[in-house]
Amino acid sequence: MTSASTTVPDEAAQSSTAAKPSPAPGRGIPNLKDRIPKLEPRRRKPEPSNPMPVPETPAAPPRPDPATLKFTVPSRRILSPKDHQLFLSSPTYKLILSFVFGLSESVLDKPISSVKDADLSPTVKAILSILNETETLCQDTPPDDQGGSRFGNKAFRVFVDKVKQRSPTWHTTLLNLPNPSAVAELGAYLTQSFGNRTRIDYGSGHELNFIMWLLCLYQLSLLSRADFPALVLRVFARYLAVMRRVQTTYYLEPAGSHGVWGLDDYQFLPFLFGASQLVHHPFITPRAIHQELTVEEFGGEFLYLGQVAFVNSTKTVKGLRWHSPMLDDISSAKNWAKIEGGMRRMFVSEVLGKLPVMQHFLFGSLIPAAEGMSEPREAGVKDEEEEEDGGEVEVFDDKNGVRHVHQQSGWGDCCGIKVPSSIGAAEEMKKRGVGEQLRRIPFD
């Protein structure tokens, strides 16, 4: 009886529940299928657009007739923001862009080994001989003992004096320049391309002087467009090797350094030319700069990777994201074409577009100043090598017509404090036997 009485109500309850109609939509239990969000495939967010277009390569202007030139010792003419603006709108500005971007385009998808010795013209061979002898001068001029200091070594001034002394012979015997005035004009660019004698520093402005020396040779028709790949992959690569020896020997301080937030304390063009080399590479991607084996294996073929390897070797902290965050950030770019375009923008805005860099730029007959730019002697500005340490120069006339020459104690867009050489720190660590043990950040 008990089991029968308990079973019947359960069956009745089940039947009554089954007989109940489902609630109408909008009442009681909600219709969840209308509330579940519709699943859509994940789409990659578009990259932020850059308002500045990639600078194009201007058409190369015709080269001057040497017979019409009045050679002169180059001098600084960008002494104020007004002078800088005149330069940025001048034919010389377009000449520089045409030459530098033309060099970059000439090495598109070309490794360094693509240029053979048989491809070198007599002028290119002469330039390589000059760079080889320059390195010998460095080897023959050892640094002074400075007790572990990481600041610039004063023996560098002796090295620069030797370069300046040899320059006329190089230009007359190796480059066959018969005109003494032309020798003096070109020699100024070459001497300045190894760093500043007074400040014992080096930066992208000195690197630009070396390219302007090559531009002068091109303007004199000693170089042709056919030489461009060799100028980048053999000449400029050799110049980088010489400068690395000079930097590590004399602890050259970075000229106007912004510290680790800059692209590189010393060089810029290896990244522009190097990105062009890698634009269509089948397997080396921008993120490859974090792969030690790739950098080691291909650093001798591609300028970008070679410069990353050198930067890594001169730091006392391990990891690009700690000592070179801009390089680390750039490595996330989709492809090398993006990086090459970005390097063009940086050359326009951070090299040619920066007064603290361009105030040291030299103008002569082959790379002429724009009409209306300041004359250094009239303005009372000393020559580059006569200047004391530091400073951006600004020349202007006040409302009473009185001329002023203002020189700050440091770079206008930097802290004004002398920056010790990061290369010096790394070299001093090696001397103490700890060069191979880079410090790691504790939370890395």
Summary of the structure (lengths in Angstrom):
residues: 444
radius of gyration: 31.0
end to end distance: 76.9
largest distance: 131.2
contacts: 1298
relative contact order: 0.14
helix: 52%
strand: 5%
